[in-house]
């Protein structure tokens, strides 16, 4: 009791010393260090997420944001929407195809950039241009290049004998989908190439030389030696890239706005059009959160697999 009274008297007479004494405890000091991150998550992530959850079970609109509870009405209405089901399929096609192309082309670019050749720094600088310029400028340039009347791509194709008349890239269903996928790959390819370049360059050359002496060809060295070593880098990069692509609508909205006739909508763009442009906050929030369970489970599986590889 005497010691406690002494601590209280010290705290009253010298608050700085009392705070320093309190922070000497590792447990409390740890909470103090993570408090800013917790506050950030609660205010800027948790609160909007809670509002979005409320919107999904209410009839909120931009005209009447104070809404009534409606249960699963929004979910049933969204699932009965043909454009939404098309947007759901487009989201998986858009994301998985983009990721596959980024991994294949990024791997090739990574091995190319690791070779010694004249002008390698200049090539690396050019590679970063799609990732550094504003996406609005890039999308505008691609929209002009894919214009049915003034398309430089169609002009080259016609004069090269690839086709007699170029397609309407952004005005027809399948060409438009192919176009936004390729533009998204062009935009994100530098990220994949840089991550893979950094990972491959970290592999000890002695291991690669030993595998080469054992007769392992390029594919065996990549699959059996390089990938297991750089797996943590690949998994984290893949996780971020998948989440960002699944929830991204920038390329789609800037180039097609989901046209023709909703054929190129992804969930993010259709949720934006429904919730913000059309004003139906409840249905828009339902669409935007539709993939949350899928992304959560996928992220947990990737992280669990990464942890197992790290332990091994």
JOTALIN-V960256 format. One record per run of one state. SS is the DSSP state (alpha for helix, beta for strand, coil for the rest). FROM is the first residue (numbers start at 1). LEN is the number of residues. If there is no record, write none. Layout:
[[SS;FROM;LEN] [SS;FROM;LEN]]
//
This chain:
[[coil;1;1] [alpha;2;12] [coil;14;1] [alpha;15;9] [coil;24;2] [alpha;26;31] [coil;57;1] [beta;58;1] [coil;59;10] [beta;69;1] [coil;70;3] [alpha;73;7] [coil;80;2] [alpha;82;33] [coil;115;5] [alpha;120;8] [coil;128;1] [alpha;129;4] [coil;133;2] [alpha;135;11] [coil;146;6] [alpha;152;8] [coil;160;13] [alpha;173;29] [coil;202;3] [alpha;205;9] [coil;214;4] [alpha;218;29] [coil;247;3] [alpha;250;6] [coil;256;11] [alpha;267;11] [coil;278;3] [alpha;281;8] [coil;289;3] [alpha;292;20] [coil;312;1]]
//
